[in-house]
Amino acid sequence: MRAVARQREKYTHDVKMGGHRLVADEPSEQGGLDEGPSPQELLAASLASCTAITMEMYAKRKGWDSSGLEVECRYIPADRGCVTKFDLVMRMPPHLSEEQVERLQVIAAKCPVHRVLEGEVAFEERVELA
């Protein structure tokens, strides 16, 4: 997977991933133009959407109706060296049984983004002159 962010103006960046494009920016009070979500909002969106999709895929394989499923992710970035906490709220549709809800909650923690965030991460960085 690959993403490329290219500066447009101020902190506004065009981000390209495969055949998709979006805009990332900072809010105006941070000096941006607020033309798109901030990178940190995109991180929360990645976790929320990955969790929801993972649960939906599991429910579909089991033949369960997951319509109405919703995942909310909130997080406040921690200071350097401190633990970052994510608050995930999984709103389950009322037609699911208690057993289905419990199973979906277990499956939620297995989404790829969740696993990356809870695991150890290594960075390889280099500079290229354009």
Secondary structure, DSSP 8 states (H G I E B T S, - for coil): ---EEEEEETTEEEEEETTEEEEE---GGGTS---S--HHHHHHHHHHHHHHHHHHHHHHHHT---TT-EEEEEEE---TTS--EEEEEEE--TTS-HHHHHHHHHHHTTSHHHHHHHS-----------
